[in-house]
Amino acid sequence: MAMGSHEEPEGSSALPLVRLNHVSFQCASVEASVDFYQRVLGFKLVKRPASLDFEGAWLHRYGMGIHLLQRGSDSESNDPPLPAARPAAINPKGNHISFQVIIGNINSTGYYYKITALVSPLLTRCAFAGAMQCTDMGLMKARLRDMKLDFVAARVRDGETVVEQLFFHDPDGNMIEICDCEKLPVIPLADAAAELPNLFGD
């Protein structure tokens, strides 16, 4: 079957999958990476299976896990840990994992009524600024600046819809995106074919 075809293979059925479970990263320092994901993104340490005989850590939050492995700690390898190879620049087109923020408002009493633990430490700043509408993207920018983390801000436009994006690196150079991508509807290509260019050059 040609790539991009909308026909289902004969006898096919839906796969028994429900969601992304976790992503896994090798780290120059598990301790530094745990601190980053806890402090910057609000992840929590969880128990690892006792049978894992190499250094690492598991974290969980927002319905997904992040599994960290210490480079060079595999029981079958005697190689020393490798230093982190950080990219020279933040490239929004590079491989990354993305987190969706909640978008909410500050009501007339000054209370923010739709919050997450990820951004709540900065709600007071937003309220005292007198903003009646305060998106979590603005709070995330302030949080990253307070933590002195370099980031690149970008936008994606689709008609009148504008999606805000923030890109930054973890201690090992893995790229993280924070976005309000839920503004964009998920439209199967079969339903949008009339509006799309020929993607595959057939």
CNS distance restraints for C-alpha pairs under 8 A (distance, minus, plus):
assign (resid   1 and name CA) (resid   5 and name CA) 6.75 0.50 0.50
assign (resid   1 and name CA) (resid   9 and name CA) 7.89 0.50 0.50
assign (resid   3 and name CA) (resid 200 and name CA) 7.38 0.50 0.50
assign (resid   4 and name CA) (resid 200 and name CA) 7.00 0.50 0.50
assign (resid   6 and name CA) (resid 190 and name CA) 6.57 0.50 0.50
assign (resid   8 and name CA) (resid  12 and name CA) 6.61 0.50 0.50
assign (resid  20 and name CA) (resid  64 and name CA) 6.70 0.50 0.50
assign (resid  21 and name CA) (resid  63 and name CA) 7.73 0.50 0.50
assign (resid  21 and name CA) (resid  64 and name CA) 5.25 0.50 0.50
assign (resid  21 and name CA) (resid  65 and name CA) 6.14 0.50 0.50
assign (resid  22 and name CA) (resid  64 and name CA) 5.34 0.50 0.50
assign (resid  22 and name CA) (resid  65 and name CA) 4.18 0.50 0.50
assign (resid  22 and name CA) (resid  66 and name CA) 5.35 0.50 0.50
assign (resid  22 and name CA) (resid  67 and name CA) 6.92 0.50 0.50
assign (resid  23 and name CA) (resid  65 and name CA) 6.47 0.50 0.50
assign (resid  23 and name CA) (resid  66 and name CA) 5.09 0.50 0.50
assign (resid  23 and name CA) (resid  67 and name CA) 6.21 0.50 0.50
assign (resid  24 and name CA) (resid  66 and name CA) 5.78 0.50 0.50
assign (resid  24 and name CA) (resid  67 and name CA) 4.54 0.50 0.50
assign (resid  24 and name CA) (resid  68 and name CA) 5.87 0.50 0.50
assign (resid  24 and name CA) (resid  69 and name CA) 7.57 0.50 0.50
assign (resid  25 and name CA) (resid  66 and name CA) 7.67 0.50 0.50
assign (resid  25 and name CA) (resid  67 and name CA) 6.34 0.50 0.50
assign (resid  25 and name CA) (resid  68 and name CA) 5.13 0.50 0.50
assign (resid  25 and name CA) (resid  69 and name CA) 6.22 0.50 0.50
assign (resid  26 and name CA) (resid  68 and name CA) 5.87 0.50 0.50
assign (resid  26 and name CA) (resid  69 and name CA) 4.65 0.50 0.50
assign (resid  26 and name CA) (resid  70 and name CA) 5.83 0.50 0.50
assign (resid  26 and name CA) (resid  71 and name CA) 5.65 0.50 0.50
assign (resid  27 and name CA) (resid  33 and name CA) 7.04 0.50 0.50
assign (resid  27 and name CA) (resid  68 and name CA) 6.52 0.50 0.50
assign (resid  27 and name CA) (resid  69 and name CA) 5.84 0.50 0.50
assign (resid  27 and name CA) (resid  70 and name CA) 5.07 0.50 0.50
assign (resid  27 and name CA) (resid  71 and name CA) 5.58 0.50 0.50
assign (resid  27 and name CA) (resid  84 and name CA) 7.12 0.50 0.50
assign (resid  27 and name CA) (resid 172 and name CA) 6.19 0.50 0.50
assign (resid  28 and name CA) (resid  70 and name CA) 6.27 0.50 0.50
assign (resid  28 and name CA) (resid  71 and name CA) 5.79 0.50 0.50
assign (resid  28 and name CA) (resid  81 and name CA) 6.42 0.50 0.50
assign (resid  28 and name CA) (resid  82 and name CA) 6.04 0.50 0.50
assign (resid  28 and name CA) (resid  83 and name CA) 5.44 0.50 0.50
assign (resid  28 and name CA) (resid  84 and name CA) 5.20 0.50 0.50
assign (resid  28 and name CA) (resid 172 and name CA) 6.73 0.50 0.50
assign (resid  29 and name CA) (resid  33 and name CA) 6.35 0.50 0.50
assign (resid  29 and name CA) (resid  70 and name CA) 6.28 0.50 0.50
assign (resid  29 and name CA) (resid  71 and name CA) 7.83 0.50 0.50
assign (resid  30 and name CA) (resid  34 and name CA) 5.98 0.50 0.50
assign (resid  30 and name CA) (resid  55 and name CA) 7.93 0.50 0.50
assign (resid  30 and name CA) (resid  56 and name CA) 6.17 0.50 0.50
assign (resid  30 and name CA) (resid  57 and name CA) 6.97 0.50 0.50
assign (resid  30 and name CA) (resid  68 and name CA) 6.38 0.50 0.50
assign (resid  30 and name CA) (resid  69 and name CA) 6.69 0.50 0.50
assign (resid  30 and name CA) (resid  70 and name CA) 5.58 0.50 0.50
assign (resid  31 and name CA) (resid  35 and name CA) 6.28 0.50 0.50
assign (resid  32 and name CA) (resid  36 and name CA) 6.29 0.50 0.50
assign (resid  32 and name CA) (resid 171 and name CA) 6.99 0.50 0.50
assign (resid  33 and name CA) (resid  37 and name CA) 6.24 0.50 0.50
assign (resid  33 and name CA) (resid  68 and name CA) 7.71 0.50 0.50
assign (resid  33 and name CA) (resid 170 and name CA) 7.14 0.50 0.50
assign (resid  33 and name CA) (resid 171 and name CA) 6.10 0.50 0.50
assign (resid  33 and name CA) (resid 172 and name CA) 7.79 0.50 0.50
assign (resid  34 and name CA) (resid  38 and name CA) 6.05 0.50 0.50
assign (resid  34 and name CA) (resid  45 and name CA) 7.95 0.50 0.50
assign (resid  34 and name CA) (resid  57 and name CA) 7.43 0.50 0.50
assign (resid  34 and name CA) (resid  59 and name CA) 7.83 0.50 0.50
assign (resid  34 and name CA) (resid  68 and name CA) 7.96 0.50 0.50
assign (resid  35 and name CA) (resid  39 and name CA) 5.79 0.50 0.50
assign (resid  36 and name CA) (resid  40 and name CA) 5.54 0.50 0.50
assign (resid  36 and name CA) (resid  41 and name CA) 7.39 0.50 0.50
assign (resid  36 and name CA) (resid 170 and name CA) 6.91 0.50 0.50
assign (resid  36 and name CA) (resid 171 and name CA) 7.33 0.50 0.50
assign (resid  37 and name CA) (resid  41 and name CA) 5.10 0.50 0.50
assign (resid  37 and name CA) (resid  42 and name CA) 6.31 0.50 0.50
assign (resid  37 and name CA) (resid  43 and name CA) 5.60 0.50 0.50
assign (resid  38 and name CA) (resid  42 and name CA) 4.59 0.50 0.50
assign (resid  38 and name CA) (resid  43 and name CA) 4.57 0.50 0.50
assign (resid  38 and name CA) (resid  44 and name CA) 6.12 0.50 0.50
assign (resid  38 and name CA) (resid  45 and name CA) 7.99 0.50 0.50
assign (resid  39 and name CA) (resid  43 and name CA) 7.73 0.50 0.50
assign (resid  40 and name CA) (resid 118 and name CA) 7.81 0.50 0.50
assign (resid  40 and name CA) (resid 144 and name CA) 7.80 0.50 0.50
assign (resid  41 and name CA) (resid 118 and name CA) 6.05 0.50 0.50
assign (resid  42 and name CA) (resid  61 and name CA) 7.35 0.50 0.50
assign (resid  42 and name CA) (resid 117 and name CA) 6.95 0.50 0.50
assign (resid  42 and name CA) (resid 118 and name CA) 5.57 0.50 0.50
assign (resid  43 and name CA) (resid  59 and name CA) 5.90 0.50 0.50
assign (resid  43 and name CA) (resid  60 and name CA) 5.57 0.50 0.50
assign (resid  43 and name CA) (resid  61 and name CA) 5.11 0.50 0.50
assign (resid  44 and name CA) (resid  59 and name CA) 5.21 0.50 0.50
assign (resid  44 and name CA) (resid  60 and name CA) 5.42 0.50 0.50
assign (resid  44 and name CA) (resid  61 and name CA) 6.39 0.50 0.50
assign (resid  45 and name CA) (resid  57 and name CA) 7.29 0.50 0.50
assign (resid  45 and name CA) (resid  58 and name CA) 5.92 0.50 0.50
assign (resid  45 and name CA) (resid  59 and name CA) 4.37 0.50 0.50
assign (resid  45 and name CA) (resid  60 and name CA) 6.51 0.50 0.50
assign (resid  46 and name CA) (resid  57 and name CA) 7.86 0.50 0.50
assign (resid  46 and name CA) (resid  58 and name CA) 5.60 0.50 0.50
assign (resid  46 and name CA) (resid  59 and name CA) 5.43 0.50 0.50
assign (resid  46 and name CA) (resid  60 and name CA) 6.58 0.50 0.50
assign (resid  47 and name CA) (resid  58 and name CA) 6.73 0.50 0.50
assign (resid  48 and name CA) (resid  52 and name CA) 7.44 0.50 0.50
assign (resid  48 and name CA) (resid  57 and name CA) 6.90 0.50 0.50
assign (resid  48 and name CA) (resid  58 and name CA) 6.12 0.50 0.50
assign (resid  53 and name CA) (resid  74 and name CA) 7.62 0.50 0.50
assign (resid  53 and name CA) (resid  75 and name CA) 6.80 0.50 0.50
assign (resid  54 and name CA) (resid  69 and name CA) 7.66 0.50 0.50
assign (resid  54 and name CA) (resid  70 and name CA) 7.60 0.50 0.50
assign (resid  54 and name CA) (resid  73 and name CA) 5.44 0.50 0.50
assign (resid  54 and name CA) (resid  74 and name CA) 5.27 0.50 0.50
assign (resid  54 and name CA) (resid  75 and name CA) 6.25 0.50 0.50
assign (resid  55 and name CA) (resid  69 and name CA) 6.26 0.50 0.50
assign (resid  55 and name CA) (resid  70 and name CA) 5.46 0.50 0.50
assign (resid  55 and name CA) (resid  73 and name CA) 5.79 0.50 0.50
assign (resid  55 and name CA) (resid  74 and name CA) 7.63 0.50 0.50
assign (resid  56 and name CA) (resid  67 and name CA) 7.49 0.50 0.50
assign (resid  56 and name CA) (resid  68 and name CA) 5.26 0.50 0.50
assign (resid  56 and name CA) (resid  69 and name CA) 4.33 0.50 0.50
assign (resid  56 and name CA) (resid  70 and name CA) 5.43 0.50 0.50
assign (resid  57 and name CA) (resid  67 and name CA) 6.05 0.50 0.50
assign (resid  57 and name CA) (resid  68 and name CA) 5.14 0.50 0.50
assign (resid  57 and name CA) (resid  69 and name CA) 6.75 0.50 0.50
assign (resid  58 and name CA) (resid  65 and name CA) 6.99 0.50 0.50
assign (resid  58 and name CA) (resid  66 and name CA) 5.94 0.50 0.50
assign (resid  58 and name CA) (resid  67 and name CA) 4.60 0.50 0.50
assign (resid  58 and name CA) (resid  68 and name CA) 6.19 0.50 0.50
assign (resid  59 and name CA) (resid  65 and name CA) 5.57 0.50 0.50
assign (resid  59 and name CA) (resid  66 and name CA) 5.18 0.50 0.50
assign (resid  59 and name CA) (resid  67 and name CA) 6.39 0.50 0.50
assign (resid  60 and name CA) (resid  64 and name CA) 5.77 0.50 0.50
assign (resid  60 and name CA) (resid  65 and name CA) 4.29 0.50 0.50
assign (resid  60 and name CA) (resid  66 and name CA) 6.26 0.50 0.50
assign (resid  61 and name CA) (resid  65 and name CA) 6.52 0.50 0.50
assign (resid  69 and name CA) (resid  73 and name CA) 7.88 0.50 0.50
assign (resid  70 and name CA) (resid  81 and name CA) 7.39 0.50 0.50
assign (resid  71 and name CA) (resid  80 and name CA) 7.80 0.50 0.50
assign (resid  71 and name CA) (resid  81 and name CA) 4.90 0.50 0.50
assign (resid  71 and name CA) (resid  82 and name CA) 6.18 0.50 0.50
assign (resid  72 and name CA) (resid  77 and name CA) 6.54 0.50 0.50
assign (resid  72 and name CA) (resid  78 and name CA) 6.93 0.50 0.50
assign (resid  72 and name CA) (resid  79 and name CA) 5.38 0.50 0.50
assign (resid  72 and name CA) (resid  80 and name CA) 5.23 0.50 0.50
assign (resid  72 and name CA) (resid  81 and name CA) 4.37 0.50 0.50
assign (resid  72 and name CA) (resid  82 and name CA) 6.95 0.50 0.50
assign (resid  73 and name CA) (resid  77 and name CA) 7.11 0.50 0.50
assign (resid  73 and name CA) (resid  78 and name CA) 7.85 0.50 0.50
assign (resid  73 and name CA) (resid  80 and name CA) 7.84 0.50 0.50
assign (resid  73 and name CA) (resid  81 and name CA) 7.16 0.50 0.50
assign (resid  74 and name CA) (resid  78 and name CA) 7.82 0.50 0.50
assign (resid  84 and name CA) (resid 171 and name CA) 7.51 0.50 0.50
assign (resid  84 and name CA) (resid 172 and name CA) 5.03 0.50 0.50
assign (resid  84 and name CA) (resid 173 and name CA) 7.36 0.50 0.50
assign (resid  85 and name CA) (resid 172 and name CA) 6.40 0.50 0.50
assign (resid  85 and name CA) (resid 173 and name CA) 6.64 0.50 0.50
assign (resid  86 and name CA) (resid 171 and name CA) 7.72 0.50 0.50
assign (resid  86 and name CA) (resid 172 and name CA) 5.86 0.50 0.50
assign (resid  86 and name CA) (resid 173 and name CA) 4.42 0.50 0.50
assign (resid  87 and name CA) (resid 173 and name CA) 5.90 0.50 0.50
assign (resid  90 and name CA) (resid 151 and name CA) 7.22 0.50 0.50
assign (resid  90 and name CA) (resid 152 and name CA) 6.74 0.50 0.50
assign (resid  90 and name CA) (resid 167 and name CA) 7.08 0.50 0.50
assign (resid  90 and name CA) (resid 168 and name CA) 6.54 0.50 0.50
assign (resid  90 and name CA) (resid 169 and name CA) 7.34 0.50 0.50
assign (resid  90 and name CA) (resid 175 and name CA) 7.75 0.50 0.50
assign (resid  91 and name CA) (resid 167 and name CA) 7.97 0.50 0.50
assign (resid  92 and name CA) (resid 152 and name CA) 7.65 0.50 0.50
assign (resid  92 and name CA) (resid 154 and name CA) 7.92 0.50 0.50
assign (resid  92 and name CA) (resid 167 and name CA) 6.36 0.50 0.50
assign (resid  94 and name CA) (resid 175 and name CA) 7.57 0.50 0.50
assign (resid  95 and name CA) (resid 174 and name CA) 7.97 0.50 0.50
assign (resid  95 and name CA) (resid 175 and name CA) 6.77 0.50 0.50
assign (resid  96 and name CA) (resid 174 and name CA) 6.76 0.50 0.50
assign (resid  96 and name CA) (resid 175 and name CA) 4.70 0.50 0.50
assign (resid  96 and name CA) (resid 176 and name CA) 5.47 0.50 0.50
assign (resid  96 and name CA) (resid 177 and name CA) 6.67 0.50 0.50
assign (resid  97 and name CA) (resid 175 and name CA) 6.72 0.50 0.50
assign (resid  97 and name CA) (resid 176 and name CA) 5.27 0.50 0.50
assign (resid  97 and name CA) (resid 177 and name CA) 6.07 0.50 0.50
assign (resid  98 and name CA) (resid 176 and name CA) 5.92 0.50 0.50
assign (resid  98 and name CA) (resid 177 and name CA) 4.39 0.50 0.50
assign (resid  98 and name CA) (resid 178 and name CA) 5.72 0.50 0.50
assign (resid  98 and name CA) (resid 179 and name CA) 7.07 0.50 0.50
assign (resid  99 and name CA) (resid 176 and name CA) 7.80 0.50 0.50
assign (resid  99 and name CA) (resid 177 and name CA) 6.12 0.50 0.50
assign (resid  99 and name CA) (resid 178 and name CA) 4.91 0.50 0.50
assign (resid  99 and name CA) (resid 179 and name CA) 6.29 0.50 0.50
assign (resid 100 and name CA) (resid 178 and name CA) 6.05 0.50 0.50
assign (resid 100 and name CA) (resid 179 and name CA) 5.21 0.50 0.50
assign (resid 100 and name CA) (resid 180 and name CA) 5.48 0.50 0.50
assign (resid 100 and name CA) (resid 181 and name CA) 6.43 0.50 0.50
assign (resid 100 and name CA) (resid 182 and name CA) 7.18 0.50 0.50
assign (resid 101 and name CA) (resid 136 and name CA) 6.23 0.50 0.50
assign (resid 101 and name CA) (resid 137 and name CA) 7.06 0.50 0.50
assign (resid 101 and name CA) (resid 178 and name CA) 6.82 0.50 0.50
assign (resid 101 and name CA) (resid 179 and name CA) 6.09 0.50 0.50
assign (resid 101 and name CA) (resid 180 and name CA) 5.51 0.50 0.50
assign (resid 102 and name CA) (resid 114 and name CA) 7.37 0.50 0.50
assign (resid 102 and name CA) (resid 115 and name CA) 7.11 0.50 0.50
assign (resid 102 and name CA) (resid 116 and name CA) 7.33 0.50 0.50
assign (resid 102 and name CA) (resid 135 and name CA) 7.95 0.50 0.50
assign (resid 102 and name CA) (resid 136 and name CA) 6.28 0.50 0.50
assign (resid 102 and name CA) (resid 180 and name CA) 7.29 0.50 0.50
assign (resid 103 and name CA) (resid 114 and name CA) 7.39 0.50 0.50
assign (resid 103 and name CA) (resid 135 and name CA) 5.36 0.50 0.50
assign (resid 103 and name CA) (resid 136 and name CA) 5.71 0.50 0.50
assign (resid 103 and name CA) (resid 137 and name CA) 7.98 0.50 0.50
assign (resid 103 and name CA) (resid 180 and name CA) 7.44 0.50 0.50
assign (resid 104 and name CA) (resid 112 and name CA) 7.41 0.50 0.50
assign (resid 104 and name CA) (resid 113 and name CA) 7.03 0.50 0.50
assign (resid 104 and name CA) (resid 114 and name CA) 5.27 0.50 0.50
assign (resid 104 and name CA) (resid 115 and name CA) 7.34 0.50 0.50
assign (resid 104 and name CA) (resid 133 and name CA) 7.45 0.50 0.50
assign (resid 104 and name CA) (resid 134 and name CA) 6.86 0.50 0.50
assign (resid 104 and name CA) (resid 135 and name CA) 6.02 0.50 0.50
assign (resid 104 and name CA) (resid 136 and name CA) 7.26 0.50 0.50
assign (resid 105 and name CA) (resid 112 and name CA) 6.09 0.50 0.50
assign (resid 105 and name CA) (resid 113 and name CA) 6.76 0.50 0.50
assign (resid 105 and name CA) (resid 114 and name CA) 7.08 0.50 0.50
assign (resid 105 and name CA) (resid 132 and name CA) 6.63 0.50 0.50
assign (resid 105 and name CA) (resid 133 and name CA) 4.83 0.50 0.50
assign (resid 105 and name CA) (resid 134 and name CA) 5.68 0.50 0.50
assign (resid 105 and name CA) (resid 135 and name CA) 7.02 0.50 0.50
assign (resid 106 and name CA) (resid 110 and name CA) 5.68 0.50 0.50
assign (resid 106 and name CA) (resid 111 and name CA) 5.48 0.50 0.50
assign (resid 106 and name CA) (resid 112 and name CA) 4.33 0.50 0.50
assign (resid 106 and name CA) (resid 113 and name CA) 6.49 0.50 0.50
assign (resid 106 and name CA) (resid 127 and name CA) 7.34 0.50 0.50
assign (resid 106 and name CA) (resid 131 and name CA) 7.37 0.50 0.50
assign (resid 106 and name CA) (resid 132 and name CA) 5.26 0.50 0.50
assign (resid 106 and name CA) (resid 133 and name CA) 5.74 0.50 0.50
assign (resid 106 and name CA) (resid 134 and name CA) 6.59 0.50 0.50
assign (resid 107 and name CA) (resid 111 and name CA) 5.77 0.50 0.50
assign (resid 107 and name CA) (resid 112 and name CA) 6.41 0.50 0.50
assign (resid 107 and name CA) (resid 113 and name CA) 7.19 0.50 0.50
assign (resid 107 and name CA) (resid 132 and name CA) 6.66 0.50 0.50
assign (resid 108 and name CA) (resid 132 and name CA) 7.43 0.50 0.50
assign (resid 110 and name CA) (resid 127 and name CA) 6.10 0.50 0.50
assign (resid 110 and name CA) (resid 132 and name CA) 7.79 0.50 0.50
assign (resid 111 and name CA) (resid 127 and name CA) 7.56 0.50 0.50
assign (resid 112 and name CA) (resid 123 and name CA) 7.26 0.50 0.50
assign (resid 112 and name CA) (resid 127 and name CA) 7.97 0.50 0.50
assign (resid 115 and name CA) (resid 119 and name CA) 7.19 0.50 0.50
assign (resid 115 and name CA) (resid 120 and name CA) 6.34 0.50 0.50
assign (resid 116 and name CA) (resid 120 and name CA) 6.01 0.50 0.50
assign (resid 117 and name CA) (resid 121 and name CA) 7.82 0.50 0.50
assign (resid 119 and name CA) (resid 123 and name CA) 7.13 0.50 0.50
assign (resid 119 and name CA) (resid 136 and name CA) 6.90 0.50 0.50
assign (resid 119 and name CA) (resid 139 and name CA) 6.23 0.50 0.50
assign (resid 119 and name CA) (resid 140 and name CA) 6.43 0.50 0.50
assign (resid 119 and name CA) (resid 143 and name CA) 7.44 0.50 0.50
assign (resid 122 and name CA) (resid 126 and name CA) 6.79 0.50 0.50
assign (resid 122 and name CA) (resid 139 and name CA) 6.18 0.50 0.50
assign (resid 122 and name CA) (resid 142 and name CA) 7.58 0.50 0.50
assign (resid 122 and name CA) (resid 143 and name CA) 7.03 0.50 0.50
assign (resid 123 and name CA) (resid 127 and name CA) 6.28 0.50 0.50
assign (resid 123 and name CA) (resid 139 and name CA) 7.37 0.50 0.50
assign (resid 124 and name CA) (resid 128 and name CA) 6.16 0.50 0.50
assign (resid 125 and name CA) (resid 129 and name CA) 6.25 0.50 0.50
assign (resid 126 and name CA) (resid 130 and name CA) 7.02 0.50 0.50
assign (resid 126 and name CA) (resid 131 and name CA) 6.32 0.50 0.50
assign (resid 126 and name CA) (resid 134 and name CA) 6.68 0.50 0.50
assign (resid 126 and name CA) (resid 139 and name CA) 7.55 0.50 0.50
assign (resid 127 and name CA) (resid 131 and name CA) 6.09 0.50 0.50
assign (resid 127 and name CA) (resid 132 and name CA) 7.84 0.50 0.50
assign (resid 134 and name CA) (resid 138 and name CA) 6.96 0.50 0.50
assign (resid 134 and name CA) (resid 139 and name CA) 7.81 0.50 0.50
assign (resid 135 and name CA) (resid 139 and name CA) 6.82 0.50 0.50
assign (resid 136 and name CA) (resid 140 and name CA) 6.05 0.50 0.50
assign (resid 137 and name CA) (resid 141 and name CA) 6.27 0.50 0.50
assign (resid 137 and name CA) (resid 164 and name CA) 7.18 0.50 0.50
assign (resid 137 and name CA) (resid 165 and name CA) 7.94 0.50 0.50
assign (resid 137 and name CA) (resid 178 and name CA) 7.74 0.50 0.50
assign (resid 137 and name CA) (resid 179 and name CA) 7.15 0.50 0.50
assign (resid 137 and name CA) (resid 180 and name CA) 7.40 0.50 0.50
assign (resid 138 and name CA) (resid 142 and name CA) 6.41 0.50 0.50
assign (resid 139 and name CA) (resid 143 and name CA) 6.12 0.50 0.50
assign (resid 140 and name CA) (resid 144 and name CA) 6.13 0.50 0.50
assign (resid 141 and name CA) (resid 145 and name CA) 6.21 0.50 0.50
assign (resid 141 and name CA) (resid 166 and name CA) 7.68 0.50 0.50
assign (resid 142 and name CA) (resid 146 and name CA) 6.07 0.50 0.50
assign (resid 143 and name CA) (resid 147 and name CA) 6.29 0.50 0.50
assign (resid 144 and name CA) (resid 148 and name CA) 6.15 0.50 0.50
assign (resid 144 and name CA) (resid 149 and name CA) 5.30 0.50 0.50
assign (resid 144 and name CA) (resid 150 and name CA) 7.47 0.50 0.50
assign (resid 144 and name CA) (resid 151 and name CA) 7.58 0.50 0.50
assign (resid 145 and name CA) (resid 149 and name CA) 5.99 0.50 0.50
assign (resid 145 and name CA) (resid 150 and name CA) 7.57 0.50 0.50
assign (resid 149 and name CA) (resid 168 and name CA) 7.43 0.50 0.50
assign (resid 150 and name CA) (resid 168 and name CA) 6.31 0.50 0.50
assign (resid 150 and name CA) (resid 169 and name CA) 7.93 0.50 0.50
assign (resid 151 and name CA) (resid 166 and name CA) 6.45 0.50 0.50
assign (resid 151 and name CA) (resid 167 and name CA) 5.34 0.50 0.50
assign (resid 151 and name CA) (resid 168 and name CA) 4.59 0.50 0.50
assign (resid 151 and name CA) (resid 169 and name CA) 7.77 0.50 0.50
assign (resid 152 and name CA) (resid 166 and name CA) 5.70 0.50 0.50
assign (resid 152 and name CA) (resid 167 and name CA) 5.15 0.50 0.50
assign (resid 152 and name CA) (resid 168 and name CA) 6.66 0.50 0.50
assign (resid 153 and name CA) (resid 164 and name CA) 7.44 0.50 0.50
assign (resid 153 and name CA) (resid 165 and name CA) 5.64 0.50 0.50
assign (resid 153 and name CA) (resid 166 and name CA) 4.61 0.50 0.50
assign (resid 153 and name CA) (resid 167 and name CA) 6.47 0.50 0.50
assign (resid 154 and name CA) (resid 164 and name CA) 6.17 0.50 0.50
assign (resid 154 and name CA) (resid 165 and name CA) 5.04 0.50 0.50
assign (resid 154 and name CA) (resid 166 and name CA) 6.41 0.50 0.50
assign (resid 155 and name CA) (resid 162 and name CA) 6.62 0.50 0.50
assign (resid 155 and name CA) (resid 163 and name CA) 5.51 0.50 0.50
assign (resid 155 and name CA) (resid 164 and name CA) 4.81 0.50 0.50
assign (resid 155 and name CA) (resid 165 and name CA) 5.84 0.50 0.50
assign (resid 156 and name CA) (resid 162 and name CA) 5.77 0.50 0.50
assign (resid 156 and name CA) (resid 163 and name CA) 5.05 0.50 0.50
assign (resid 156 and name CA) (resid 164 and name CA) 6.76 0.50 0.50
assign (resid 156 and name CA) (resid 165 and name CA) 7.87 0.50 0.50
assign (resid 157 and name CA) (resid 161 and name CA) 5.68 0.50 0.50
assign (resid 157 and name CA) (resid 162 and name CA) 4.61 0.50 0.50
assign (resid 157 and name CA) (resid 163 and name CA) 6.36 0.50 0.50
assign (resid 158 and name CA) (resid 162 and name CA) 6.59 0.50 0.50
assign (resid 158 and name CA) (resid 184 and name CA) 7.96 0.50 0.50
assign (resid 161 and name CA) (resid 183 and name CA) 7.03 0.50 0.50
assign (resid 161 and name CA) (resid 184 and name CA) 7.20 0.50 0.50
assign (resid 162 and name CA) (resid 183 and name CA) 7.77 0.50 0.50
assign (resid 163 and name CA) (resid 179 and name CA) 7.01 0.50 0.50
assign (resid 163 and name CA) (resid 180 and name CA) 5.82 0.50 0.50
assign (resid 163 and name CA) (resid 181 and name CA) 5.80 0.50 0.50
assign (resid 163 and name CA) (resid 183 and name CA) 6.75 0.50 0.50
assign (resid 163 and name CA) (resid 184 and name CA) 7.64 0.50 0.50
assign (resid 164 and name CA) (resid 179 and name CA) 5.60 0.50 0.50
assign (resid 164 and name CA) (resid 180 and name CA) 5.95 0.50 0.50
assign (resid 164 and name CA) (resid 181 and name CA) 7.53 0.50 0.50
assign (resid 165 and name CA) (resid 177 and name CA) 6.63 0.50 0.50
assign (resid 165 and name CA) (resid 178 and name CA) 5.74 0.50 0.50
assign (resid 165 and name CA) (resid 179 and name CA) 4.46 0.50 0.50
assign (resid 165 and name CA) (resid 180 and name CA) 7.08 0.50 0.50
assign (resid 166 and name CA) (resid 177 and name CA) 5.46 0.50 0.50
assign (resid 166 and name CA) (resid 178 and name CA) 5.08 0.50 0.50
assign (resid 166 and name CA) (resid 179 and name CA) 6.38 0.50 0.50
assign (resid 167 and name CA) (resid 175 and name CA) 6.72 0.50 0.50
assign (resid 167 and name CA) (resid 176 and name CA) 5.63 0.50 0.50
assign (resid 167 and name CA) (resid 177 and name CA) 4.56 0.50 0.50
assign (resid 167 and name CA) (resid 178 and name CA) 6.61 0.50 0.50
assign (resid 168 and name CA) (resid 175 and name CA) 5.64 0.50 0.50
assign (resid 168 and name CA) (resid 176 and name CA) 5.40 0.50 0.50
assign (resid 168 and name CA) (resid 177 and name CA) 6.68 0.50 0.50
assign (resid 169 and name CA) (resid 173 and name CA) 4.96 0.50 0.50
assign (resid 169 and name CA) (resid 174 and name CA) 5.38 0.50 0.50
assign (resid 169 and name CA) (resid 175 and name CA) 4.48 0.50 0.50
assign (resid 169 and name CA) (resid 176 and name CA) 5.88 0.50 0.50
assign (resid 170 and name CA) (resid 174 and name CA) 5.40 0.50 0.50
assign (resid 170 and name CA) (resid 175 and name CA) 6.42 0.50 0.50
assign (resid 170 and name CA) (resid 176 and name CA) 7.12 0.50 0.50
assign (resid 187 and name CA) (resid 191 and name CA) 6.60 0.50 0.50
assign (resid 187 and name CA) (resid 192 and name CA) 6.60 0.50 0.50
assign (resid 188 and name CA) (resid 192 and name CA) 6.54 0.50 0.50
assign (resid 189 and name CA) (resid 193 and name CA) 5.58 0.50 0.50
assign (resid 192 and name CA) (resid 196 and name CA) 6.50 0.50 0.50
assign (resid 193 and name CA) (resid 197 and name CA) 7.93 0.50 0.50
assign (resid 198 and name CA) (resid 202 and name CA) 7.34 0.50 0.50
